[in-house]
Amino acid sequence: MRPMRSMLYIPANSPGMLQHAPIFGCDSILIDLEDAIAYTEKDSARVMASWFLREFDFKDLFVTVRLNGADTEFFKKDIETIIPCRPHAVRLPKCNSEADVLLADEKIGEAEEKCGMARGTVQLHAMVETALGLENAFRIASACPRVTALTLGGQDFTADMGIQKTRGGRELFYARSRIVAAAHAAGVASFDTVWTDLNDPEGLYNESKEIVELGFTGKACIHPGQIPTIHKAFMPEMAELRKALRVVEAAEAAEREGKGVISVGGKMVDAPIVARSAHLLALAELYGIEREAL
């Protein structure tokens, strides 16, 4: 799977944005049925989302749909309507425990079987938005094979904590570190929360660089204009790419020769470093940097 540096939120009742999604330049989109949609518009938004999923060509975008929470009256209908449309993934908000994930997994599986799909076809991105969810982050991320990403809902998390989100983001440092470590331990992707100030691209860049350094694989955004800034933050340094290429080439040579040990520059290299290096080279391709140029 190609790296997903950027995930653009698009309200499900915004046909203009959905129609232009393939030209925004993001790696993935998140069609939102939850916070972006008023209670009185939930049904019509769901219908519009299902139409676009069935009829519109999103090109090579990875398409996720954020469902309404399992504790709402809309959850059941969201599952019944959206799953048959085969989005790549659905995002489950307010995951507080593995039980929340397992309930969603079962309901999604029932919907998949009902329309002739194999169980597990639609991936699940679990969203942590409370202190309780943060404490259970690893158990949420590893609850079932359907979970392929863990994501931080920063606005709701700070509200749950009774604190304010600041420009520097110090109040989210522990939460971000916990999320990215839990995701890495579970072997899934990790997505950071949105930057809400559209008039502060410098703040967005600084925050994006910080979450890249923490190990996040992607960041959500709320406006197409934020996409280039996020992508700039995720661009690897050339020296880092050259080192990654040496690691990957050594791993490929070891596989061809049937060796179980990988050595680069006289130092042993383990599987996580190989995986990280491969990820960096995949990122490089998104910036038009080919192996031959390194």
HUQUI-V228006 format. One record per residue. N is the residue number from 1. RES is the residue in three letters. SS is DSSP state (helix for helix, strand for strand, loop for the rest). PSI is psi in whole degrees, -180 to 180 (NA if undefined). OMEGA is omega in whole degrees, 0 to 359 (999 if undefined). Layout:
# HUQUI-V228006
n: [N/N]
res: [RES/RES]
ss: [SS/SS]
psi: [PSI/PSI]
omega: [OMEGA/OMEGA]
This chain:
# HUQUI-V228006
n: [1/2/3/4/5/6/7/8/9/10/11/12/13/14/15/16/17/18/19/20/21/22/23/24/25/26/27/28/29/30/31/32/33/34/35/36/37/38/39/40/41/42/43/44/45/46/47/48/49/50/51/52/53/54/55/56/57/58/59/60/61/62/63/64/65/66/67/68/69/70/71/72/73/74/75/76/77/78/79/80/81/82/83/84/85/86/87/88/89/90/91/92/93/94/95/96/97/98/99/100/101/102/103/104/105/106/107/108/109/110/111/112/113/114/115/116/117/118/119/120/121/122/123/124/125/126/127/128/129/130/131/132/133/134/135/136/137/138/139/140/141/142/143/144/145/146/147/148/149/150/151/152/153/154/155/156/157/158/159/160/161/162/163/164/165/166/167/168/169/170/171/172/173/174/175/176/177/178/179/180/181/182/183/184/185/186/187/188/189/190/191/192/193/194/195/196/197/198/199/200/201/202/203/204/205/206/207/208/209/210/211/212/213/214/215/216/217/218/219/220/221/222/223/224/225/226/227/228/229/230/231/232/233/234/235/236/237/238/239/240/241/242/243/244/245/246/247/248/249/250/251/252/253/254/255/256/257/258/259/260/261/262/263/264/265/266/267/268/269/270/271/272/273/274/275/276/277/278/279/280/281/282/283/284/285/286/287/288/289/290/291/292/293/294]
res: [MET/ARG/PRO/MET/ARG/SER/MET/LEU/TYR/ILE/PRO/ALA/ASN/SER/PRO/GLY/MET/LEU/GLN/HIS/ALA/PRO/ILE/PHE/GLY/CYS/ASP/SER/ILE/LEU/ILE/ASP/LEU/GLU/ASP/ALA/ILE/ALA/TYR/THR/GLU/LYS/ASP/SER/ALA/ARG/VAL/MET/ALA/SER/TRP/PHE/LEU/ARG/GLU/PHE/ASP/PHE/LYS/ASP/LEU/PHE/VAL/THR/VAL/ARG/LEU/ASN/GLY/ALA/ASP/THR/GLU/PHE/PHE/LYS/LYS/ASP/ILE/GLU/THR/ILE/ILE/PRO/CYS/ARG/PRO/HIS/ALA/VAL/ARG/LEU/PRO/LYS/CYS/ASN/SER/GLU/ALA/ASP/VAL/LEU/LEU/ALA/ASP/GLU/LYS/ILE/GLY/GLU/ALA/GLU/GLU/LYS/CYS/GLY/MET/ALA/ARG/GLY/THR/VAL/GLN/LEU/HIS/ALA/MET/VAL/GLU/THR/ALA/LEU/GLY/LEU/GLU/ASN/ALA/PHE/ARG/ILE/ALA/SER/ALA/CYS/PRO/ARG/VAL/THR/ALA/LEU/THR/LEU/GLY/GLY/GLN/ASP/PHE/THR/ALA/ASP/MET/GLY/ILE/GLN/LYS/THR/ARG/GLY/GLY/ARG/GLU/LEU/PHE/TYR/ALA/ARG/SER/ARG/ILE/VAL/ALA/ALA/ALA/HIS/ALA/ALA/GLY/VAL/ALA/SER/PHE/ASP/THR/VAL/TRP/THR/ASP/LEU/ASN/ASP/PRO/GLU/GLY/LEU/TYR/ASN/GLU/SER/LYS/GLU/ILE/VAL/GLU/LEU/GLY/PHE/THR/GLY/LYS/ALA/CYS/ILE/HIS/PRO/GLY/GLN/ILE/PRO/THR/ILE/HIS/LYS/ALA/PHE/MET/PRO/GLU/MET/ALA/GLU/LEU/ARG/LYS/ALA/LEU/ARG/VAL/VAL/GLU/ALA/ALA/GLU/ALA/ALA/GLU/ARG/GLU/GLY/LYS/GLY/VAL/ILE/SER/VAL/GLY/GLY/LYS/MET/VAL/ASP/ALA/PRO/ILE/VAL/ALA/ARG/SER/ALA/HIS/LEU/LEU/ALA/LEU/ALA/GLU/LEU/TYR/GLY/ILE/GLU/ARG/GLU/ALA/LEU]
ss: [loop/loop/loop/loop/loop/strand/strand/strand/strand/strand/strand/loop/loop/loop/helix/helix/helix/helix/helix/helix/helix/helix/helix/loop/loop/loop/loop/strand/strand/strand/strand/strand/loop/loop/loop/loop/loop/loop/helix/helix/helix/helix/helix/helix/helix/helix/helix/helix/helix/helix/helix/helix/helix/helix/helix/loop/loop/loop/loop/loop/loop/strand/strand/strand/strand/strand/loop/loop/loop/loop/loop/loop/loop/loop/helix/helix/helix/helix/helix/helix/helix/helix/helix/helix/helix/loop/loop/loop/strand/strand/strand/strand/loop/loop/loop/loop/loop/helix/helix/helix/helix/helix/helix/helix/helix/helix/helix/helix/helix/helix/helix/helix/helix/helix/loop/loop/loop/loop/loop/loop/loop/loop/strand/strand/strand/strand/strand/strand/loop/loop/helix/helix/helix/helix/helix/loop/helix/helix/helix/helix/helix/loop/loop/loop/loop/loop/strand/strand/strand/strand/strand/strand/loop/helix/helix/helix/helix/helix/helix/helix/helix/loop/loop/loop/loop/loop/loop/loop/loop/helix/helix/helix/helix/helix/helix/helix/helix/helix/helix/helix/helix/helix/helix/helix/helix/helix/loop/loop/strand/strand/strand/strand/loop/loop/loop/loop/loop/loop/loop/loop/helix/helix/helix/helix/helix/helix/helix/helix/helix/helix/helix/helix/helix/helix/loop/loop/loop/strand/strand/strand/strand/loop/loop/helix/helix/helix/helix/helix/helix/helix/helix/helix/helix/helix/loop/loop/loop/helix/helix/helix/helix/helix/helix/helix/helix/helix/helix/helix/helix/helix/helix/helix/helix/helix/helix/helix/loop/loop/loop/loop/loop/strand/strand/strand/loop/loop/strand/strand/strand/loop/helix/helix/helix/helix/helix/helix/helix/helix/helix/helix/helix/helix/helix/helix/helix/helix/loop/loop/loop/loop/helix/helix/helix/loop]
psi: [135/151/147/87/-41/138/110/122/131/121/137/-19/28/80/-32/-46/-39/-40/-33/1/-43/-16/2/-24/5/163/-28/161/156/106/118/120/-6/-104/-30/-7/126/152/-38/-10/7/-47/-46/-36/-40/-42/-44/-42/-43/-36/-48/-40/-34/-37/-22/143/105/13/-129/16/141/123/121/147/125/119/165/155/154/-18/10/165/-11/-15/-49/-46/-36/-48/-50/-32/-41/-42/-44/-17/-4/53/159/-37/162/147/127/113/160/52/116/-18/170/-25/-37/-42/-44/-36/-47/-41/-43/-44/-41/-42/-41/-42/-38/-48/-37/-32/20/18/151/141/134/0/-45/124/164/126/119/130/121/123/7/165/-38/-44/-38/-42/-27/18/-47/-41/-34/-47/-28/15/-36/161/-21/-28/120/-1/149/135/146/125/90/-37/-49/-33/-46/-35/-42/-35/-12/32/171/141/126/168/-39/-27/16/-34/-15/2/-47/-44/-44/-44/-41/-43/-49/-35/-42/-42/-44/-42/-33/-8/33/168/165/131/133/165/173/158/119/-15/101/-15/12/71/-29/-43/-40/-44/-45/-43/-40/-42/-39/-43/-28/-44/-28/-23/7/145/-13/169/137/154/163/-1/140/-29/-16/-15/-50/-35/-43/-44/-36/-40/-31/-7/122/155/150/-39/-38/-38/-39/-41/-41/-39/-41/-40/-47/-41/-38/-39/-41/-40/-42/-37/-42/-37/-1/25/143/-5/134/130/133/120/31/4/141/143/129/175/-43/-36/-38/-44/-43/-41/-41/-38/-41/-39/-35/-39/-43/-38/-35/-24/8/20/111/160/-38/-21/-7/NA]
omega: [179/178/177/180/186/175/185/174/175/177/184/180/178/185/180/179/179/181/182/183/183/183/181/178/179/178/182/176/177/178/191/173/188/191/183/186/177/181/184/183/184/184/181/178/179/179/180/179/182/179/181/180/182/193/187/179/179/179/184/177/171/187/177/175/175/180/167/184/181/180/180/179/185/188/184/181/176/180/184/184/188/184/178/179/175/169/177/182/168/178/180/181/172/175/181/181/177/178/178/180/182/176/179/179/180/181/177/179/178/179/178/181/182/180/173/178/176/177/181/180/181/180/179/173/184/184/179/186/181/177/178/178/179/179/181/189/182/179/176/183/184/185/180/183/181/182/180/178/175/184/181/173/190/182/179/180/179/177/179/180/182/181/181/173/180/181/181/176/182/183/180/185/181/181/180/180/180/180/185/178/179/179/180/180/180/179/180/179/179/180/178/181/183/170/191/183/183/181/182/179/178/177/178/181/180/179/180/177/180/182/173/180/176/178/178/180/180/180/177/177/186/181/180/181/179/187/181/180/178/180/177/181/182/183/181/174/182/180/178/179/179/178/179/179/179/180/182/178/177/178/179/178/180/179/179/183/179/180/179/183/180/180/177/180/179/180/179/181/181/187/179/179/177/180/178/180/178/178/179/179/176/175/182/179/179/179/179/180/181/180/184/182/184/999]
